[in-house]
């Protein structure tokens, strides 16, 4: 029997981690109930200097949003109402409380087309949040792609036999385990039908096993809601995503590859060469090029003008700038493969009485399985690239949209778990 709703705004029993170790993580919070506080509702990830990737269903306070196909012509005031109701938080270890003054505003929200909230499916459950401010202090997590970009509509790409074959190839190299990051509820009510006090929750990391969608109970009951070309499926014993985890990044490890764009490589090389030339002529302490910044963990004090690692000029560089990189370990990087959508907690043997006794005495233990689904990012590559091209913050850097993605061939393992 399933526990709770079929769609949970999705970490119960995960590992507490520091936001400094996963700087690309972000909290999506709502100001609908307060003008001074922002309440965490979902998790997301920084995928471009000015854009957060999360789940479309996180914005279900505005159900008309899903009927507009992101066309707000004539409804600009409605769009302003939506964007003014949500904000983003970076670099915190707890889900709250958050003062509005510590958050970043939202200027635009784009939801997946054709996402249908009532369908209770992970298909097209993706959304992009465009920020009021550029985040150039943090390296975005790169997204998995299934090959080089081609022009054309997403629908045409998905109907292509070649695209289907490539998507399946990408799925084949996914590791047997993936990680999910989130600030969701960590209390016992996530996995039992019994109430326990709610409080602000720590950032947690969960490891899930990659599964064939046909093995999940929900997908067996509703196979039309689990299109394996658009959806990735996962399961784990005694760990569960919960309210607030929705939209969280599903990620694995991959080899660190050079940026895709020739423009970036040339710019970095030119900047590095210019920096070396200036140092020879004027000595150290002049402007640092982006190539140098990308190769070092911090920029030394004392420069009047420096460039951030995204190539954006920063005035008054008298403080050290530490790089916040999406790095797993030496020679490895985190790569996002999906977006957490929903989950179903299934009892694995406990009776109602046993649930009750455990809830009162010690909390649930080794009695449940969480079966979760998410949007499989390679299926949405064209849609993502189309909208990320509008990120004004990206245009201020040496990067291109292609540099935000990593080809599936970079994944280091095949059905063998992430590398250490």
C-alpha positions in Angstrom: 0.0 0.0 0.0 1.2 3.5 -0.8 1.6 6.1 1.9 0.6 9.7 1.3 -0.3 11.6 -1.8 0.7 10.3 -5.3 2.4 13.7 -5.9 4.5 14.9 -3.0 6.2 18.2 -3.2 8.9 16.3 -2.4 14.7 13.9 2.8 13.9 11.7 5.3 16.9 9.7 6.7 19.4 11.2 4.2 22.9 12.4 5.0 23.3 15.9 6.3 25.7 17.9 4.1 27.0 21.4 3.9 25.9 23.8 1.2 29.5 24.8 0.7 30.1 21.3 -0.7 27.2 21.6 -3.1 27.1 25.4 -3.9 24.9 24.9 -7.0 22.0 23.9 -4.7 19.2 26.5 -4.2 16.1 26.9 -2.1 12.9 28.2 -3.9 10.9 30.0 -1.3 7.5 31.8 -1.2 6.5 35.2 0.1 2.8 34.6 -0.3 2.2 34.5 3.4 4.7 37.2 4.6 6.4 40.2 3.2 9.4 39.8 5.5 9.9 36.0 5.5 10.4 33.6 2.7 9.2 30.0 3.3 11.0 27.2 1.6 8.8 25.2 -0.8 11.2 23.5 -3.3 14.8 22.8 -4.2 16.6 23.8 -7.4 20.0 24.0 -8.9 22.0 26.8 -10.5 22.5 25.8 -14.2 23.5 29.2 -15.7 24.8 32.3 -13.9 21.3 33.7 -13.9 19.0 30.7 -14.0 17.7 28.0 -11.6 16.4 24.7 -12.8 13.5 23.2 -10.7 10.2 21.4 -11.1 7.2 23.0 -12.8 4.7 21.7 -10.2 6.4 23.9 -7.5 4.3 26.8 -8.7 0.9 25.2 -8.2 -0.3 28.2 -6.3 -0.9 29.7 -9.7 -2.6 26.9 -11.6 -3.4 29.1 -14.6 0.3 29.2 -15.2 0.2 25.7 -16.7 -2.4 26.7 -19.3 -0.6 29.7 -20.8 2.4 28.0 -22.4 4.6 30.8 -21.1 2.7 33.4 -23.1 1.8 36.3 -20.9 0.9 38.8 -23.6 -2.1 40.7 -22.2 -1.6 39.1 -18.7 1.6 40.9 -17.7 0.1 41.8 -14.3 -0.5 38.1 -13.6 3.1 37.3 -14.5 4.3 40.0 -12.1 2.1 38.5 -9.4 3.7 35.1 -9.9 7.3 36.3 -10.1 6.9 38.5 -7.0 5.6 35.6 -5.0 8.9 33.5 -5.2 12.5 34.1 -4.4 15.7 32.1 -4.2 18.2 31.4 -1.4 21.9 30.2 -1.9 24.5 28.9 0.4 22.5 28.0 3.5 22.5 24.7 5.5 18.9 25.0 6.8 15.6 25.3 5.0 14.8 28.4 7.1 13.9 30.8 8.5 14.9 33.2 5.7 14.5 36.9 5.6 13.5 38.4 2.3 16.6 40.6 2.5 18.8 37.5 2.3 17.1 36.2 -0.9 17.4 36.8 -4.6 14.4 38.1 -6.6 12.8 36.4 -9.6 12.1 38.2 -12.9 10.7 35.4 -15.0 9.5 31.8 -14.7 9.3 29.4 -17.6 7.6 26.1 -17.1 7.8 23.0 -19.3 5.4 22.7 -22.2 3.2 20.7 -22.2 3.3 20.0 -18.4 0.0 18.9 -17.0 -0.3 19.2 -13.3 -3.4 17.0 -13.0 -1.7 14.2 -15.0 0.5 13.4 -12.0 3.4 12.5 -14.2 7.1 13.6 -14.3 6.9 14.3 -18.0 7.7 17.9 -18.6 7.9 18.6 -14.9 10.7 21.1 -15.4 10.9 24.9 -14.9 13.5 27.6 -15.2 13.7 30.6 -12.8 15.4 33.7 -14.2 17.0 35.7 -11.4 17.1 39.4 -10.8 20.8 39.2 -10.0 23.6 37.2 -11.6 25.3 34.7 -9.5 28.9 34.8 -10.7 30.4 33.5 -7.5 29.2 30.0 -8.0 29.9 27.6 -10.8 26.6 26.1 -12.2 26.2 22.4 -12.2 26.5 21.1 -15.8 23.6 19.2 -17.3 23.7 15.9 -19.2 23.1 16.1 -22.9 22.7 13.3 -25.5 24.9 14.8 -28.2 25.5 17.9 -30.2 22.7 20.4 -30.5 20.5 20.5 -33.6 18.0 23.1 -34.6 14.4 22.0 -34.5 11.5 21.6 -32.2 11.6 19.4 -29.1 8.6 17.5 -30.3 10.3 16.7 -33.6 13.4 15.6 -31.8 11.4 13.3 -29.5 9.6 11.7 -32.4 12.9 10.9 -34.1 14.0 7.3 -33.9 17.6 8.5 -33.8 16.9 10.8 -30.8 15.1 7.9 -29.1 18.1 5.6 -29.6 20.5 8.3 -28.4 18.4 8.9 -25.3 18.5 5.2 -24.6 22.3 5.2 -25.0 22.5 8.0 -22.5 20.4 6.0 -20.1 22.6 3.0 -20.5 25.7 4.9 -19.2 23.8 6.2 -16.1 25.4 4.8 -13.0 23.5 2.3 -10.9 23.3 5.0 -8.2 22.5 8.7 -8.4 22.4 11.4 -5.8 19.6 13.8 -4.9 20.0 17.0 -3.0 17.3 18.8 -1.1 16.2 20.8 1.9 12.9 18.9 2.3 11.2 17.7 5.5 13.2 15.2 7.5 10.6 14.4 10.1 8.9 11.0 10.6 5.6 12.2 9.0 7.3 11.9 5.6 7.1 8.1 5.8 4.3 7.3 8.3 0.6 8.4 8.5 1.3 9.9 11.9 1.9 13.5 12.9 5.2 14.8 14.3 6.2 18.4 14.9 7.6 20.2 11.9 10.7 22.3 12.0 13.3 23.8 9.6 15.3 21.1 8.0 19.0 20.6 7.1 20.3 20.2 3.6 20.5 16.5 2.9 22.0 14.2 0.3 20.2 11.0 -0.7 21.6 8.1 -2.8 19.0 6.3 -4.9 19.2 3.2 -7.1 18.4 3.8 -10.8 15.5 1.5 -11.8 13.5 0.6 -14.8 10.3 2.6 -14.7 8.3 -0.6 -15.3 9.4 -1.9 -11.9 7.8 0.9 -9.9 4.4 0.2 -8.4 3.0 3.6 -9.6 4.2 3.0 -13.1 2.7 -0.5 -13.2 -0.6 1.0 -12.2 -0.3 4.0 -14.5 2.1 3.1 -17.3 1.0 6.1 -19.4 2.4 8.4 -16.8 5.9 6.9 -16.9 7.2 7.5 -20.4 10.8 6.2 -20.1 12.0 8.5 -22.8 11.0 11.5 -20.7 11.2 10.1 -17.2 13.9 8.5 -14.9 12.9 6.2 -12.1 14.6 5.5 -8.8 14.1 3.5 -5.6 15.7 3.2 -2.2 15.1 1.5 1.1 14.5 3.5 4.3 15.2 6.9 2.7 12.5 9.1 1.3 12.2 12.5 -0.4 9.6 14.7 1.2 7.9 18.1 1.1 10.5 20.7 -0.1 12.7 18.3 -2.1 10.8 18.6 -5.4 12.9 20.2 -8.1 16.1 19.0 -6.5 19.0 18.0 -8.8 19.4 14.3 -9.5 23.1 14.1 -10.4 26.1 11.8 -10.9 29.8 12.2 -11.5 31.6 12.6 -14.8 35.0 13.4 -16.1 35.9 17.1 -16.2 35.9 18.1 -19.9 37.1 21.4 -21.4 34.3 23.9 -22.3 32.5 23.2 -25.5 32.7 26.5 -27.2 35.7 27.6 -29.3 34.9 31.1 -28.3 35.5 30.4 -24.6 38.7 28.5 -25.2 40.1 31.3 -27.4 39.0 34.0 -24.9 40.5 32.1 -22.0 43.7 31.6 -23.9 43.9 35.2 -25.0 43.1 36.5 -21.5 45.8 34.2 -20.0 48.3 35.4 -22.6 47.5 39.0 -22.0 47.8 38.5 -18.3 51.2 37.0 -18.6 52.3 39.8 -20.9 51.0 42.5 -18.5 52.8 40.8 -15.6 56.1 40.8 -17.5 55.6 44.5 -18.3 54.1 45.8 -15.1 54.6 43.1 -12.5 52.0 41.2 -10.5 48.9 42.8 -9.2 47.3 43.8 -12.5 44.0 42.5 -14.0 43.7 38.7 -13.9 42.3 36.9 -17.0 39.5 34.4 -16.8 41.9 31.6 -17.9 44.0 32.2 -14.8 41.0 32.4 -12.5 39.7 29.1 -13.8 42.9 27.4 -12.9 43.2 28.8 -9.3 41.1 28.4 -6.3 41.2 32.1 -5.3 42.2 35.5 -6.5 44.8 37.2 -4.4 44.1 40.5 -2.6 45.3 43.8 -3.8 44.1 44.0 -7.3 42.0 47.1 -8.4 40.1 45.2 -11.0 39.7 41.4 -11.4 37.6 39.1 -13.5 35.4 36.5 -11.9 35.7 32.9 -13.2 32.8 33.6 -15.6 34.8 36.4 -17.2 32.7 39.3 -15.7 34.7 42.3 -14.6 34.4 42.9 -10.9 35.4 46.3 -9.5 37.4 46.7 -6.3 38.9 43.3 -5.9 40.4 43.9 -2.5 38.9 40.8 -0.9 39.8 37.2 -1.8 37.3 35.6 -4.2 37.0 31.9 -3.5 35.8 29.7 -6.3 32.6 27.7 -5.5 32.9 24.9 -7.9 30.6 22.1 -8.8 33.4 19.6 -8.2 33.1 16.1 -6.7 36.7 15.1 -6.4 40.0 15.4 -8.3 39.3 15.0 -12.0 35.6 14.6 -11.5 32.6 17.0 -11.6 28.9 16.7 -10.7 26.6 16.5 -13.7 22.8 16.8 -13.4 20.9 14.1 -15.1 17.4 14.8 -13.8 15.0 16.9 -11.8 13.1 15.3 -8.9 9.4 15.3 -9.4 7.5 13.0 -7.1 7.7 9.9 -5.0 5.6 7.2 -3.3 6.5 5.7 0.1 5.6 2.0 0.3 5.3 0.1 3.5 7.5 -3.1 3.5 5.9 -5.1 6.3 4.8 -2.8 9.1 1.2 -3.0 10.3 -0.7 0.1 11.3 -0.1 -0.8 15.0 3.7 -1.2 14.3 3.7 2.2 12.6 2.0 3.7 15.6 4.3 2.1 18.1 7.4 3.1 16.2 6.2 6.7 15.7 5.7 7.1 19.4 8.7 5.2 20.7 11.5 5.7 18.2 10.4 6.7 14.8 10.2 4.4 11.7 13.1 2.1 11.0 13.8 -0.2 8.0 10.1 -0.6 7.1 9.6 1.3 3.9 10.7 1.9 0.4 10.6 5.2 -1.6 10.0 4.9 -5.3 10.7 8.3 -7.0 10.5 9.7 -10.5 12.1 12.7 -12.2 12.4 14.4 -15.5 15.2 12.9 -17.5 17.2 15.9 -18.7 18.6 14.6 -22.0 15.0 14.4 -23.2 14.6 18.2 -22.7 18.0 19.4 -24.1 16.5 21.5 -26.9 13.9 23.1 -24.7 16.5 23.9 -22.1 19.0 25.4 -24.6 16.3 27.4 -26.3 15.3 29.2 -23.0 18.8 29.4 -21.4 19.9 31.4 -24.5 17.8 34.2 -23.0 19.9 34.4 -19.8 21.3 37.9 -19.8 23.9 36.9 -17.1 25.3 34.2 -19.5 25.8 36.9 -22.1 28.1 38.8 -19.8 30.5 35.9 -19.6 32.8 34.1 -22.1 30.5 31.0 -21.9 27.9 29.9 -24.4 24.8 27.8 -23.8 26.7 24.7 -25.0 29.2 25.2 -22.2 26.4 24.5 -19.7 26.1 20.9 -20.8 28.2 17.7 -20.7 27.9 14.9 -23.2 26.8 11.6 -21.9 30.1 10.0 -22.9 31.7 11.9 -20.0 30.0 9.8 -17.4 32.6 7.7 -15.7 30.7 4.6 -14.9 28.1 2.4 -16.5 25.7 0.7 -14.1 28.5 0.7 -11.5 27.8 3.6 -9.2 29.6 6.9 -9.0 33.3 7.1 -8.9 35.2 8.1 -5.7 
